[in-house]
Structures are given as C-alpha cells and as structure tokens.
Amino acid sequence: MTTEIHRDAWGVPHLRATDTTALARAQGLVTARDRSWQLEVERHRAQGTSASFLGPEAVAWDVFARRVRLDDTARRCFDRLTERHPETADWVRAYVDGVNEGLAEESSHTGPHTGPHAPEFRQAGLAPGRWEPWTPLAVWLSTHILFAGFPAKLWRDQAARLLGPDAVGLFATDGPATAGSNGWLVDGTRTTTGQALIAGDPHRFIEEPGVYQQIRLACDEFDVVGIAVPGVPGIAHFGHTGTVAWAITNAMADYQDLYRERLRRTGAGVEALGPDGTWRRVARHTELVRVAGEESVEVEILETERGPIIAGGPEGLDDGTPLALALRYPPRVTADLGFQALLPLLRARRVADVDTALDEWAEPVNVVQAADTEGGLLHRVAGRVPVRSAANGTRLVAAWEPGHEWTGWHPAPRAGLTDGIAVMANQRGLATPLGVEFAAPYRADRIRELLNGEDGEKGSDGGGGENYKNGKAIWSAPEMAAVHTDTHLASVGALLDHLAALDDVDHPNAPDALTPTAAHLRERLLRWNRRMDADSQDAHAYAAVRGALVRRLAAHPAFAALTAPPAYPEVFLPWLALLPRIGFALEHLLRAEELYGIDRPALVREALEEAAAALAAELPLRWGDTHRLASWRALPDPSYEGPALSGDHDCVLCTTSVPGWTDLAARGPAARYVWDLARREDSLWIVPHGASGRPDSPHHHDQLPLWLRGELAPVVTDWTRLTKENDV
C-alpha cells in the first residue's frame, strides 16, 4: 500500500502505511513539511550551533550544549540503540530520512505546497541542514536536559551558604518554581460510559510553533492517535491505541547531580582529584561556537569521571571563584534514553503492554497513568533515578570525597487509585522517595475536589454536571474541560490572612491607619472569590498587591547577600535570581514563624498602599489586561502582543508569570487532552496555536481561540471524514 497522508479539519496529520518503517518516514516527512523552521532551530540547539544564525543572545545556550555534550551523548545513545535494539534504530533512521526529504523540499520549494514555505529561513539567512540518525535523540535530550532542574542545587547551595541552612526550607521547597503539569485518571465507576477517562495538560514554556504535535500513526500493526514532540518519532507521552491509552506528568524526580571538582593543569593536559585520592586525566578538547555578526567563541570541553564540566574549570569561574562543576546525568552514564520503549508503546493493546514498555524508559522521569478497555489501570513512575547519598539530591557534593557515587537504580514506585481517581500535578505522593522539591499540593487537591464534586462554591455545578451516583460525581469526556480551566487560587490564603490581620484598619485616626483607598482595596480582596479570571478586576488587584510585596521583600537588607548571583553561566541565572525566588516562595515566607527579623505586617501594609494608589491612578484593569501569553519564538516579533489569559501558577489552569517582575505568562498548558476508553472518537485535544508552523497556513493559529476559551477539538478517527493530501 502506498503511504497516505490525510488531514482533519484542523490540519492534524493522519498517516497510514503498510509497515512501521514507511510510517516513520511519513511522520518525519510531514513533520518537516509542517514544522521545517522549528526542526532547524531544534537541531541547531541540540548541536550547540544556534548562535550561528540567532546571534549573540544564543551563545550562552550553545556553550552549555557543547560543554554538557548533548550531541555526543545522543550519538552514544544511538550507537547503543543500534547494537541492542536494531529494529528501533532502523525506525529512527526512517524518520530521519523523512525529515531530510521534507527539508529538501523546503530548500527547493517543491512538494505539496506552493510558494516559499517558511519565511523565517529568509529572515535568518539560513538554509535547512541535514539531520543525522541520532538527531532525534539529541533533540529529545536538549528539550529535557534542564527538565529536572539541577540548577536549583546552585540556588540551595547559595541560599544555605549566605543565609544559613534554614533558608533552604524557605526558598527551595514545594512551590510554583518547580512545574505545572496536571494529569488525572477516573475509572469506569466514575464515568457515564463505564469506561475510564484520562485527562490532563502538560505545562511547559509556550513556544511558537508549539512543543507538541497532534498526530495519528496507523499501519498494519497499530493505529494510534496522540501528541508527539516534533523531531522525535512515535508518541512518547500522550497516546491512545483504541484499546489502551496513556499520559504522563513530570514526576519531579532528582536524577542529576552536581559535583565540585578539583582540577589542575599539567604539561599533559588537565587532571581531576577523585574520591580515592588520586589525580586522573580529564578528557579535553576545544570547540568553536560561531556567532552571527561577531567573532567565534572558543570553548574548552572537559569531562571527568563524574561527568562533563558545565561551569568553571581549572582557573575557576569567570569572577575568579575557584570552582568547577561536573554534571552527572543518566544518559551520559548509560548511553540510554529509553527510545526502545517507543515502538512497544505504539503496539500496546493493554495496560500490561504499556507497563512493560515503560520498564525500558529512562529520560525524563515521569508519572504515568494508563487505562484499557478491559478495565486495566496503571499509575506508576517510569524513568531512571540513581541510588546515591541524600546529600547528592540537595546540594553540590565534593568529587574528591567518597560516599557520593551512584550505586544502582531505584525501583519504579507504583500505586492504585483512591476512590476511583488518580491525580498527579507534580505534588508529593507516588514519586516522593525519588525527589527533593515538588509542586505545592494546591492543583492536585483542587483537581481531586472537582472530580469528587466537592467544589461547593456558589454557582458551581460541582464540576461533574448533574451526573451523580452514590453521592459521587460521574464524568463524561466533554465535562473535563471544566477541570482543565479551573481558576481557583487556593495559595492566596497566606497573603489574605496578613491583610485581614492588619492592625487599626478600622480607626482612621490611628497612627498606622490605612488610607481610605487602601482600606477599600483590603475589603475588596477579603470578599474576593479567589478566582484568577481574565475579566476579574479583583484578580488584577490581588496581583498588584502581591507584586508590590514581592518587590519589597526582595529589596529588604536581610536578603542583600542574594542579590548578586555568582558568576555561573548565563543559562543557570533564572534559577539564581532573587526576585523570582521571593515571588515563588511568597507563601512560605509569609507563613514562617520568623523571617530574619523582617516586619512583614509593615511590608504588607506598604504593598497594599502602593497597589491602592496605583490602581486609583489608572483606568480599571482586569487580570487579563496584564496577564497575557508571551510565547517564545526563535526570532522574536517586537510588535506581538499576546492574548489575555486566565489562571495563575497555583490554579489548575496553571499560567505562570513571575510575581513582582511581570504578569506576562511564558509557561502554561502546551496541550490539553481527554482520552475516552469507551469510544476513542469521543476523545478530545487542543494545542495553543495550531498544527502547522508555517505562518501562511490556515492551521497556524486556528486552535488558539478554542484554547483560550478552554474548549477542546474532537479527535477524528473515521478515515472517510479526512481529506487525503497526497501519497508518498
């Protein structure tokens, strides 16, 4: 059979071929046609060559990518895949062949589309390059190398060193600085069909084109709809085969370690001191990072027995601090990303098949939820987490001291459902033994509350509509959108409690009395329904008070030592900036029994007055007037103004801004999905922009209005309802 490409009304590709190899080639081809510019950017980022066309702003990433050995690690992983899993390696090669065929069409302006395909190539003065067989693995590794947040260890180390060990509990504990994905499963006893539903929304930085790709892959062996990562074959994270479906959230596991290294130069090169007291040769070479419009940058690449040096060197950091840091991460140690799980996932028929496939998974570490049409359910962690000392997970450890070696791998935790429900929103729970920092429990608690029909707020239907059985909410697939888009912000309690406790607010002549405008604002916020809706003036007012308080705390002399981060590479600075750390730790800072002698009521009063004065001086604003989508683009458009958003970092609708710095949201639901095990064609999905990365395509932004309204598009499975594009 000739390989076929079909499209649904949203431009989503539905691919059909005889065998897996032809299907992989078609997936690569259609991805290159739809996302050629995105693929080129991701290839260069994985190689550490993006500054060659993006300019100086991309140098920091390229230097990191070279030093951490992304491309070389991907090559090693592919070589191991070829040796141990040749079928999967050939499948990946076929995908790459399709990508290269599609990119060749881009270069020659041939193929199914007329006219120039991607104007970004002209704007950047760039022609599409060629993918190597290991490039998909490099793209995957590049996408996830910072996913586990190892730079947070730099922050913990700095906070403990400058403020004392108690600072770690205040600044580096469960909170919104971690992640924001949601996933939930309800079994057949809680649905209108008697079959399970799986739903959720992965929260990442919102990029344009999007980081996820809706797709259908069908051949003689399987027929799977799901959400793929452009540049990577198969469907790793969110898929439905018709008889079994699966989805993941970030497990918040800690599986990357930072080692302080003692390095010295010798006549023969560089040596590192090991835990056995001996000096050993360090692998060393240099590379050039080419920079558009500027001189190339020479990078010294060093790797000890622990791992690549990602900061500092024999001479220390750029400011002279005597420090060199090695990163140890599983794929560099094992030459295994877990790609051998991808084909078995596509072939899965039951939960047991998904479970077996994910025993091979390595990176990143996820919590998986799966269900099948026979009533099978799965709730487990998948991925590779090393066994080592607890100190490795919380701080930088000395490479020359024994006791910090990796001694094996943790078994995968598993759990059943509670009352027919499983929820993972990056909170402590199933994966607790594997991590250090997790998300606050607010999103998970709220999801469970909604699923149980326990909302109880005025005007609420309990989330489950009018369907109840034995006092429990019963759900259908379309009703899940109400959970995706819930805007209740439970974490406001700490600040509102401080507002409620202000002294003398009812005595206008008292020395510390609030001004009338501040007193009015306080009363408004204490009556507020705590929903971060885009059209809410009260939500905007709350954010104004919160931001003013964060700025005051960050400017307090008690935190002065943390205002200037050490001379770590620029890539790590977002984890080290004081103001965002204050903003994301605000609840902990307000609830602590004592905070370095800071008069918190006084700062809350000042923040309230500042916000009240600012709000009185401007036209009434709603939360969505300032809380707007800030999508990342490789080539920024200064004229772009994103649409208004509802939500906030501790809402189920997790649209994360940086309190005190900006209300713009760079991170949010990069996709939403509902997998229906009763009828796959009743499943639903959506992405923030559209299926195509081409600006001239009608499917470039056509899903955005639905995404903003919280609506979902139907998953089409009837081939007769699809438009046949061409044979390949």
N, C-alpha and C positions, 0 to 999 in steps of 0.2 A: 504493500500500500504506500502511496505517496504521502509524505508527511504533509499535514494540513495545519494551517493557521486560521483560526476563527476569532472573531471579536464579538463581545456583547455590546449592549447599548452604551456602556461606559468605556469602551475601548480596551477592556481587560482581555488579554490574550488567552485563548483556549487552544491548546496544542494537542494534536493527535498523530501518533506514528505507530509503526509496527513493533519496534523494539526500543529498549531503553537508550541505546546509543544514538539512534536517529532522533529520539525525543530530546535528549540532552543537547544535541546540536541545534535543534529547533529552538530550545529555550535560550541558548546563547545567542542565536541569530535574532530572535525577536527582542531580546533584551538590548542588544546593540542598536537595533532599529529604533527602539523606544527611548533608550537612555544612553546614547553614544557619548554625550558630553560627561554625564555622570560617571560612566565607566572609565573614561580617560582620566578624570580627576582622581578617582579612587585608585587606579593603577599607579599613578604618579605619587600619590600619598603613601601607598604601601612600599614603593621603591625609595622614597625619600628624594624625589626629583620634582616636586610641585613648585618649588621656588623658581624653576627654570622658565615658567610662564606666568606664575602668580606674583612673582617679585619678592621683595624683602620680607613682607609680612608672613610668608610661608617658610622662611629659613628655620625658625625655631622648631617647627614640626619636622622638617626634613632632617635636621641634625639629630633629633631624637630618634626618628625612624632608622637612621643609619646606625646610631650607637646601640640601639636596642636590638638590632639585627633582624628586623621584620622580614625582609625579603629572603635573607639567608635561612632563617628559621622555616619559612614557608617551603623553600627548596628541600630542606631536610625532611620536613613532614611529607612532602610529595614523594620523595625517594623511598621513604618507609612505606607509604601507601602503595607504591608500585611493587615493592618487594613482598608485602604481606597481604594486600588486597588488590590484586591486579584488575579485577573487574571494575572496582570503584575508580581506580586510577584511569582506566580507559574511558570510563563515563565522564570523568572530569575533563579529559583531553577532548572528548567530543564536544562538550560545552564550550571549551576554549576555541575549537575550530569554528563553531557557530558564531562566537563573538568576533573572531577575526574576519569572518566572511561579512558580517554586518558592518564592521568598521571599515572594511574595504569599500563597501557600498557608500559609506559616508564620505570617504576620500574621493571617490569617482563620481558621486552624485548619481548613482544608479539605484536600482532596486524598486520597490513598490511605490515610493513617494517621489513627487516631482519637486524640482527646485532644491535650494540649499536646505539641509536638514537641521543643523544646529548652529545658530548664529554665534554661539559662544566661541566656536573654533576660530571664526574670523576675528572676533573681538580680541582673543588672546594670541592671535597669530600662530596657531597651533594646528598640526595635522594629527589625526588619530594614529597612535602607535600600535605595536603588536603585542598581544598577550602571550605569555609563556604558559606551559601546562600548570605551573604552580601558582600563577597569578590569583586564581580564585581563593586559594588558601592564604595568600598574602593579604588580599582584601579583607577576608574574614578576620585575620589576626590584627590588621590595622584598625578595623572597626571596634575590636573588643579589647585591645591591649590596655586601655585605661578604664575598662568597664568595672573592674574590681576595685578601683580607687586606691591603688597603692600609694599615690601621693599624699593620702590622708595620714600616712605614717609620718611624713615630714612635718605635718601640722601638729600631730600629737607630740612628736619629739620636741618641737619648738615651744609649744604651749607648756609642756611639763618643765622644760629647762628654764624658761623665763618667768613662769608664774607659779611653778610648783606642781606636784602630781595631781592635786585636786582639779586643776584646770582641764585635765583630760575628760573628767566626768561632766564638766560644764559644757565644753565646746565640742567634744568628739564623742558624742553618744547618740542615741537614736533620735533622728530628726530629719527634716526635709533636705538636708545637704546630701543625702545618700542617693535615693532613687525614687521613682514614682510609677512603677508599673502595677497594674491590677489584673488579677485573674481569679475566676471563681467557677465552680462546678456545682450543679444541683442534680441530684439523681432523679430517677423516674418517679419516685414518690412525691416529688415537689414540682412536677410539670403537668401541663394539661394533656400531654400525649402519652405519658407513662414512660417516656424515654428521656435520657439525660440531656442537659444543655450545658455547654461550656462557653464562657464569655470572658471578655477582658479587653484590655487596651495597653499595649506596650508604650511606655513613656520614654522618649528619647529627645535629643535635640531635633527640632523640626527643621528638616532640610528641604531645599527645592532644587532638583527633584527629590521625591521622598525616599527615605531609607528603606521602605518596604514596597513590594511589588505584588499586586494581586495577580494570580495566575492559575491556570488549570493544566495539568500534565496527564495525558492519557495515552496508554499503549496497550498491547495485548496482556500485560501483566498487572496493570493497575490503572486507576482513574482517580486522581487526587486534585482537589481544589485547595488552595492555601495562599499564604502570604510569604513570599520569598524575599531574599536580600539580593538586589541587583549586583551581578558579578559573581554569584555563587549558585551552583546548580542545585536542583532539588528544592525541597521545602523543609527547612530545618525546624522552625519554631511553631508554626501555626498551620495545621493541615487537617483535612477531612477526606477519608478514602471512600466514604459511603457507608462503611460498617464500623469504623473506628475514627475518632478524632482526638487531637491532642493540642495543647497550648502550653506556653511556658511563661514564667516571670523570673526576674533576677533573684537568685537565692541569697544574695548578699554575703556569699562565702568569701573567706580570706584565703587566697591561694597564691599570692605573690609576695615575696619577701625582699626587703632592702637590707643589704649588708654594708656596713662601714668596712672599707678596705684600707690596709696599709700597703702602699705602693712605693717602689723605689726604682729609679733608673740605674741601669748598669751599662757597661760597654756593649753588652749583647742585646739590650732592649729594656723591658720593664718586668719587674718581679712583684709578687704579692705574698704577704705573710699568711700562712694557713693555720688552721687550728692545731696542727701538730707541731707548730713552732718552726717550721722550715719555710724558706722562701722558694716560690715556684714561678717558673716562667709564665708570663701573661701573653696570650695571643694578641698580636698588634699589627695593624696596618693603617694606612691613611686613605681617605677618600675625599673627593672634591664635590661640594654641593654648588651647583651652578645657579646663579641668581640673575633673573632678568633685569637688565639695566645696571647691574653692579658687578663688582669683582666676585669671583668664586670664593667659597669659604672652604678651607681645608679642615677636615675633621679627623682627629685621631681616634681610631676604633680599638678599644681594649676589652679583653674578656678574660676574667679569672675563672677558677674552677667553680665559683658560685654562679657567675653569670656575667653578662655584658655590663661594662661601666657606663652608667647613664648620666652621671653628674660628677664633676670634678675629675681628678686624675692625680698623677704623682706630685704635681705642683699645687693641688687643691682646687677650690672653686675660683671663680674669676676675681673675687674680692680678696683672695689670699687665704681664706679659711682652709685649713689643712684637712680636706675631706674628699674622699672618693666613694661613690655609692655604686654597688653592683645590684642588678635586679635579677632575681631568680624566679622564673615562671615556668609552669609545667611543659608547654610545647617546646621550649628551648631545651629542657632536660630530657624529654621523652621522644622528641620528634614526632609528636602525635597530636592532631587537633580533634580527632574523633570523626573525621569525614566518612569513615567506613560505616557509620550509623545511617547515613543519608539514604542510600538505596533501600536498606531494610525498612526504614520508616515509610517510604513510598509503597512498599509491598505489604505493609501491615494490614491485617484483617481483624485482629482482636487486640485488646489491651495487652495481652501477654506478648504479642509481637512488638508492640511499642516498647514495652518494658525491656525485652531482650535487646532490641536495637540500641536503646539508650544506655545499656550497660557499657557500650563502647564509647560513649560521649566523653569529651574532655574539656572543651573550652567554648564559651564560658560556662560557669556552673549555674544551673537553673533549677527551679522547682517546676515539675511537670504535672499537669493534670490531664487525664485521658479517660475516655469512656467509649464503650462499644454497644452495638445494638443487641447484644446478648446479656446486657446488664453488668458487664465488667467495668470496674472503676480503678483508677490509678492516681496516686498522689505521692510523689517521690522527688528526691533530689537526683539530678544527673550531672555528672562532671567530676573532675579530678581535683581533690584537695589534699595536699600533703600533710602527713603527720610530722609534727615538729614541736618544739617548745612553745609555750604560750607567749613568751616574750616576742617571738617572731611575728606574731599577729598584731602586736600593739605598738611596736616601736622599731627603730633601727637597731640592728644587732651587730656585734663585732665579728668579722670574718675570722679573726685570729683567735677567738675564744671557742673552745669546744662546747658542745651542747646545743648548737643551732642547726645541725644537719637535718636533712629530710630522711625519715626512716621508714616510709611506706605511704599508703594512701588510705584515707578514711572510707569506710563503707558508706553506701548511699542511704541516708535516712528515708524511712517510709512511714506513712500514716494512713489511717482510714478517714472516713467522713464523719463529721459530728452533726447529727440530726439531718442527714441527707445533704450536707453542704460542706464544701471545702473552699477556703478563701486564702489567697496569698497576695499580699500587697507589700512585699518586701519587709514585713514586720518579723519580729521574733516569733518562732514557732518551730516548724519542721526542721529548718536549717540552722537553728540556734547553735548547735555544737560546732558548726563549721565556720562561724563568723565572729566579728567583733562589733561592728556598727550595723544597725538595721534602721529601717524607717520607723517612725513613730506609729503606734497602733491605730491611729485615727481612721485612716482609709479602710483598713481591714475591718475594724469594728463597725464602721458605718455600712460597709457592704453587707456584712452579716445581719445587721439590724434591718436593712432594707429587704434583704432576701427573706427574713423571717416575718416581714410585715409589721415591724415594731416601731415604725417611724413616729407615729403619734402626733406629728405636728399638724396644726390647723390647716385644713385644705388638702392634706395629703391623703392619697388613697391607699397608703401602706406599701406602695411600690408594686405590689402583686395584683393590682386591679381589684376586681370583685371576686376573684377566684381564691377560695379558701377551702381547705379540707382538714377536718380535725383541728381547727384553730391555726393551721399553718398556711402561709401564702403559697399559692400554686402558680407557676410561671409558664408563660409562652415565650417564644423567641423574640417577637417584636417588643414585648414589655421590658426586655433587658436594657433597652436604650435609656430608660428612666434611671437605672443604676449607673450606667456609664456617665451620665450628665449631672449627677447629684452635686450640688454646690455647697452643702452644709459644711461649715468650717469649725470643727469642734475645738481646735487648738487655740481659738481666740480667748478661751477662759482665763488664762494667766493674765493677760493684759486687762481684760474687762474686770477681773477681780481687783486689780490695782486701781482702776478708775473708780470702782464702787467704794473702795476704802479710803479715798482721798478725804482728808480732814477739812472741816469748816466750809464745805461746799454750799451749805445752806445758810451761811451767815455772811452777808455781803460786807459787813464792816470788819470782819476778822482780818488780821494781817496777811494770812495766806489764802484769802478767799479767791475763788475763780472769778474771772471776768464773766459778765452775762453770756457772751458768745461761747466761751469755753464751757460754762455750766450747761448751756443748752446742748452743746455737742455731746457732752458727757451723758446727758439724759437720753439723747437720741441713740447713742451706742448701747446703752444699757437696755433699751427697748428693742433693739435691732434683732431680726430673726436669724442672724449669723449665717446668712447665705451670701456667697460671693457671686451674685448675678451681675451680668454685664450692664444691665439697666438700673442697678441699685446705687443710689446716691449714698446710702449709709455704708455700703461696702467700700466705696471710694473714700469716705470719711475715715473709716477704720484704718484703711491702708495708709492714709495720710498721717494719722497719729502713730501708727506702727513705724513708719519710715522715719518720722522725726525722733522717736525714741531710740531707734537703732543708731541713728547718726550721733545722738548724744552719748550713748554708751560707748560707741567706737572712739569718740573723741575724749573720753574720760582718761585722766592721767594714769589710772590703775592699769590700763591696757597699753600704755605708751610703748612698752618694750616690744609689742607685737605689731606695731605699725609698719616697721621696715622689715620685710622678709629677707632672709639670707639670699645669697647670690646663686640660687638654684636656677636651672634652665627655665626659660620663659614658659614652657609647656606646663610646668607644675605650679605656676603662680596663682591660678584660680583657686587652688586648694589652700593657699597660704595668705590670701588677702583677708585682713581683719574684718572689714565692714560686712562682707557676705557671711563670714563665720558668726558675727554677732547676730545678724539677721536670722540665720537659720537656727541659732541656738537660743533665740529670744525667750522661748518658753522656759527653758532650763535656767536661764539667767534670772528670770523674774520669780521663779519658784524656789530658788536656792535659799536656804536659811540665812546665809550671809554672803555678800558678794564684794570682797576686798574693800569693805568699808564704804561702798558706794551708797549714797542716799537715793535709793530707787524711787520712793514716792516723790521726791523733788524732781527727778528727771521725768517721771510720768506726767507730773503737773506741767512742767515746762513744755513737754512734747504736745500735750493737749492744748495749751495756749497757742503754741506755734501753729498747729494744724487748724485751730479755730480761726485764727487771724487770717491764715492763707485761704481757707475756704470762704470766709466772709468777703475777701477781696476779689474773688473770681466768680465767673458765672457758675451756676450749679453744674457739677460734673458727676457723671456716672462712672462706675468702676471700669466699664469698657472703653471709656474715653482715653484712659491712660494704660489700661491693661490690654495690650494689643499683641498680636502674633509677630514675632521677629524671626522669620525663617532665615536659616543660614544659606548663603549662596557663595560658591567659589569666586564668582565675580559679582561683588555687591552692586546693588542699584540704589544710589542715594535718594532717588525720588520715591522709592517704595514706602508706603505706609500700610502696615498690616491691619487686618480687620480686628474688631473688638472681640474680646474673649470673656467668657465667664470662668469661674473656678479660681483656685489658688493651690499652693503647694500641699496642703493637708486635706484638700477636698478629694472626693473620688474623682471628680473632674480636675485632675492634677495639672494645672497650667502654671509652671513655676517661673516666678520673677525673682529679683534679688531685693528684698525689703531694704529700704534706706538708700538704694542706689538707682533702681529703675523698676517701673511697673511693667515694662515690656517682658513678654514671656518668650524665651527661646526654647523651652522644653515643654512638651505636652504629649497628648495621645498621637503617636506616629501611625497608629491604625486602631480600628475597633472591629471586633468580630463577635459573632454568636454562632456557634456550631450546634446545629439541631441534629440529634441522633435519630429522631423519628423519621424525618424526611430531609435529606441533605439540601434539597432545593428550597427548603424553608429557612436555610441559614442566611446570615446577613453579614455585611462587612462594609468598611469605608476607610479611606485614607485622606490625609489633609488636603491634597492637591488633586492629583489625577493619575491615570495610568501612564501617561506619556510625559517625557521630559522635554519634548520639543515645544517651544513657545507658540509655534504656528498650528499646533494640533488642537482640535476641539476638545480633546481629553486631557489637556494640560492642567486645567483648573476646574473641571466640571464637577468634581466631587466636593469642592470646598464649601459651597453653600449648604449642602447636606451636613457636612462635618461640623460646620459652625452651629447649625440648628440641633445637632445631636441626633440626626437621622442616619439610617443605615440603608445601603443599597442591597438589592437582592442578589444572592448567588445563583447564577443561571447554570443549569446542568443539562437542559434539553438542547441537543445539538441542532435541532430544527429551528430554534429561536436565535441562532447565532449567524452572523454574517461571515461567509468564507472569504478570507482575504486573498490567499494565493497558496499554491503548492510549492514546496521547497525540496 
